[in-house]
Amino acid sequence: MLDSGDDSSTQCLLNEIDDLKRQLADRLDYEERLETQAKELVGLAEGLDGTRNELQNLIHQRDRFFSIIAHDLSPHFPSKREKSLL
């Protein structure tokens, strides 16, 4: 038959098991949240990469546009040499 000492030690062990179960559940929840956040970060990084590529393309288009405009307007403005002759 179990005496009160055995009952208290059994209860203590059961309490420790419950604590360990809670800690394990918390750890699993934490790892799941980390995994979710990691996936979100990967998605954000991919989105940033796409945005960076789009921005580089727009910068290239802008530079090309201004180059064309400068080329088309250059005959309408005298060069430094022509100005010095005036």
C-alpha positions in Angstrom: 0.0 0.0 0.0 1.2 3.5 -0.8 1.9 5.9 2.1 1.6 9.7 2.0 5.3 10.0 1.1 4.8 8.0 -2.1 1.6 10.0 -2.9 3.5 13.3 -2.6 6.5 12.1 -4.7 4.1 10.7 -7.3 2.2 14.0 -7.4 5.5 15.9 -7.7 6.5 13.7 -10.6 3.2 14.3 -12.3 3.5 18.0 -11.8 7.0 17.9 -13.4 5.7 15.9 -16.3 2.9 18.5 -16.8 5.5 21.3 -16.7 7.6 19.5 -19.3 4.6 18.9 -21.5 3.8 22.7 -21.3 7.4 23.6 -22.1 7.5 21.2 -25.0 4.2 22.6 -26.4 5.6 26.2 -25.9 8.8 25.2 -27.7 6.9 23.6 -30.6 4.7 26.7 -30.9 7.8 28.9 -30.9 9.4 26.8 -33.6 6.3 27.0 -35.7 6.2 30.8 -35.4 9.8 31.0 -36.4 9.2 28.8 -39.4 6.3 31.0 -40.4 8.4 34.1 -40.0 11.2 32.6 -42.0 8.8 31.9 -44.9 7.5 35.4 -44.7 11.0 36.8 -44.8 11.8 34.7 -47.8 8.7 36.0 -49.5 9.7 39.6 -48.7 13.2 39.0 -50.0 11.9 37.7 -53.2 9.5 40.7 -53.5 12.4 43.0 -52.8 14.5 41.3 -55.5 11.7 41.8 -58.0 11.3 45.5 -57.0 15.0 46.0 -57.3 15.0 44.6 -60.8 12.1 46.7 -61.8 13.8 49.8 -60.4 17.0 49.1 -62.3 14.9 48.7 -65.5 13.2 52.0 -64.9 16.5 53.8 -64.3 17.8 52.3 -67.5 14.7 53.5 -69.4 15.1 57.0 -67.8 18.7 57.3 -68.8 18.0 56.2 -72.3 15.1 58.7 -72.5 17.3 61.6 -71.4 20.1 60.5 -73.7 17.7 60.6 -76.7 16.4 64.0 -75.6 19.9 65.4 -75.2 20.8 64.1 -78.6 17.8 65.6 -80.2 18.2 69.0 -78.5 22.0 69.3 -79.0 21.7 70.9 -82.5 19.6 73.7 -81.0 22.2 74.9 -78.5 25.6 76.2 -79.6 28.7 74.4 -78.4 31.3 76.1 -76.2 33.4 76.6 -79.3 30.6 78.3 -81.2 29.9 80.5 -78.2 33.5 81.7 -78.0 33.4 82.6 -81.7 30.4 84.9 -81.1 
